[in-house]
Amino acid sequence: MRTKLIVAALVGLCAGALVGGAAFAALGSDTTATAFVRLQNPADLTAIAAGASQVTPDNQGNTSNFVGGEIAYLSGEGFAQAVARKMALDEPAVLNVAQASESAVVTISTSSKSREEAMRTVQVAIDLYRQELAQRVDEQLRAILPALTQWQQRDTADVPRMQELARLRESVELQAEEAATLLVVQPPTPNHPSSGQWLIGVFLGGLVGGAGAVAVLLARRRRSGRGAMAATLTDSVDGVLLPAVDLGATPPGGRHDDEQLRLARTLYSQIPSTVRGGEILVVGASASSGSAVVATLLEQWAAERAAEPYAARVVDGGVVGDAALTPAAVGAASAIVLVARLDGDTSEQAVALRAATAAGEAPVVAVFTYRRALGALLPRRQPDSPPSPQPSDERSMQ
């Protein structure tokens, strides 16, 4: 079962990794375009026109308040809708606007599946904000410049006054031009897409595929009843012969080496009432349970003890449902050996096996068999003739 779980996990891992890597590579990653702009707190043109001496506010608090207000404007729903209208989009653009530390530099960024669309969205946002700044300045100039023109026309005789008004006009126009200028420190620049995204898909796909394959195999095993077979059979017999028999190492009807004869002797010595002679009936739960292999093992070792006065005779009763398995054969047995294959037979077959042999009064023991996944691929040496048991072995059996 461990071999099957490992194989299923490896197959699921490989398949999941391929699917996950391909899926994540096909999905791609969003491209984020980012631009840096420097905001400058504009001078009050009305104050300059009135003759104010401070034309460029340099107070840090004023700058922070101005930047905070502009960020709120750029992050608002109205500005997002304006960008969407400019780009003919159905929904407002999603813009991320943030202040770089406590400076006057502001980042404007957005993410999109398309690299070009992300860059164009940020560029449209910059253009619209530049137009907004120009409109603000134009509104102030429309109120200030006519007044200055009127003053110049009225005071044409006053030369110093005319010079002062000309200086004020030049100062207002210079400050207005500076206020309408937006300094772009970095144009919209896309980030480099992550080249390792498919690796995330491979990892996640392999994890999900491996775990899913193991879960499916365990669920099928539990639903089929193979997992509960050993416990079901063990609870209904008088004992269990150990160790379990490897079917790949003990072919039915073949000759056995020293290791297999040692296994046969071990199993035979655990069967109760064999010293009194009689028959040992071997019955399998299914055709794949390996009852013929177990019967052959016990029969070969029983043949070595045929000269003993109370040697038992091994009878292969086949499997449940065979014609050879009759109530008479069950009743005549002095010991009954039930054979079931681990991870092959089910709990229902174990119940049927015990019910088929319940008519007899002889002690009932169980033998479990198994087959390794790679057992058939491993060559084994077959001796020409089985070795004879040593006298010390016969004395230990007696």
Secondary structure as UniProt FT lines:
FT   HELIX           2..27
FT   STRAND          31..38
FT   HELIX           45..49
FT   TURN            50..51
FT   HELIX           60..74
FT   HELIX           77..86
FT   TURN            87..88
FT   STRAND          96..99
FT   TURN            101..102
FT   STRAND          105..112
FT   HELIX           115..154
FT   TURN            155..157
FT   HELIX           159..179
FT   STRAND          183..190
FT   TURN            195..196
FT   HELIX           197..224
FT   TURN            227..228
FT   HELIX           229..234
FT   TURN            235..236
FT   STRAND          239..246
FT   TURN            247..249
FT   TURN            252..253
FT   HELIX           258..269
FT   TURN            272..273
FT   HELIX           274..276
FT   STRAND          279..284
FT   TURN            287..288
FT   HELIX           291..304
FT   TURN            305..307
FT   TURN            309..310
FT   STRAND          313..319
FT   TURN            320..321
FT   TURN            323..324
FT   HELIX           327..332
FT   STRAND          335..341
FT   TURN            342..344
FT   HELIX           347..356
FT   TURN            357..359
FT   STRAND          364..370
FT   TURN            373..374
FT   HELIX           375..377
FT   HELIX           391..397
//
